[in-house]
């Protein structure tokens, strides 16, 4: 199986404004974007549906690599547990793909299990995602796979071009 390149570095942070400034300097990011979402978003931690009213994610680009900043107010989730036990920092690497099930099955063969998954629903784009780790490893090798589709049928690999399209469709908001 051919694996895609690492597309994203995901950081869990406790202060989004401060993080945008710091990570913007570190990774030379001048523009940050927030993905538009609807109340239909679903998130599951260890198979249990959870609600995170304080969940927010903002992305910027360092070259072609997406830098994702995540905040949470959940009592329990992969993000909340990481933040409480490790503090802010690098949380995961992410691969963008078009066939999520195929990649999840391949990583299951490597001994990984899905610990958190869900989807983010924008106006025209839906992104399904899953975080995997090996049992007992906690946070040492968190891998995310995500697959996005426009209008529910057109598979897309997120990129700067998709951000531009998202600005036109209302799926993305320019923050700074």
Secondary structure in CASP SS format (residue, H / E / C, confidence):
PFRMAT SS
TARGET T0000
AUTHOR 0000-0000-0000
METHOD secondary structure of the structure
MODEL  1
X C 1.00
X C 1.00
X C 1.00
X C 1.00
X C 1.00
X C 1.00
X C 1.00
X E 1.00
X E 1.00
X E 1.00
X E 1.00
X E 1.00
X C 1.00
X C 1.00
X C 1.00
X H 1.00
X H 1.00
X H 1.00
X H 1.00
X H 1.00
X H 1.00
X H 1.00
X H 1.00
X H 1.00
X H 1.00
X H 1.00
X H 1.00
X C 1.00
X C 1.00
X C 1.00
X C 1.00
X C 1.00
X E 1.00
X E 1.00
X E 1.00
X C 1.00
X C 1.00
X C 1.00
X C 1.00
X C 1.00
X C 1.00
X E 1.00
X E 1.00
X E 1.00
X E 1.00
X C 1.00
X C 1.00
X E 1.00
X E 1.00
X E 1.00
X C 1.00
X C 1.00
X C 1.00
X C 1.00
X C 1.00
X E 1.00
X E 1.00
X E 1.00
X E 1.00
X E 1.00
X E 1.00
X E 1.00
X C 1.00
X C 1.00
X E 1.00
X E 1.00
X E 1.00
X E 1.00
X E 1.00
X E 1.00
X E 1.00
X C 1.00
X C 1.00
X C 1.00
X C 1.00
X C 1.00
X C 1.00
X H 1.00
X H 1.00
X H 1.00
X H 1.00
X H 1.00
X H 1.00
X H 1.00
X H 1.00
X H 1.00
X C 1.00
X C 1.00
X E 1.00
X E 1.00
X E 1.00
X E 1.00
X E 1.00
X E 1.00
X E 1.00
X E 1.00
X E 1.00
X C 1.00
X C 1.00
X H 1.00
X H 1.00
X H 1.00
X H 1.00
X H 1.00
X H 1.00
X H 1.00
X H 1.00
X H 1.00
X H 1.00
X C 1.00
X C 1.00
X E 1.00
X E 1.00
X E 1.00
X E 1.00
X E 1.00
X E 1.00
X E 1.00
X E 1.00
X E 1.00
X E 1.00
X C 1.00
X C 1.00
X C 1.00
X E 1.00
X E 1.00
X E 1.00
X E 1.00
X E 1.00
X E 1.00
X E 1.00
X E 1.00
X E 1.00
X E 1.00
X C 1.00
X C 1.00
X C 1.00
X C 1.00
X C 1.00
X C 1.00
X C 1.00
X C 1.00
X E 1.00
X E 1.00
X E 1.00
X E 1.00
X E 1.00
X E 1.00
X E 1.00
X E 1.00
X C 1.00
X C 1.00
X C 1.00
X E 1.00
X E 1.00
X E 1.00
X C 1.00
X C 1.00
X C 1.00
X H 1.00
X H 1.00
X H 1.00
X H 1.00
X H 1.00
X H 1.00
X H 1.00
X H 1.00
X H 1.00
X H 1.00
X C 1.00
X C 1.00
X E 1.00
X E 1.00
X E 1.00
X C 1.00
X C 1.00
END
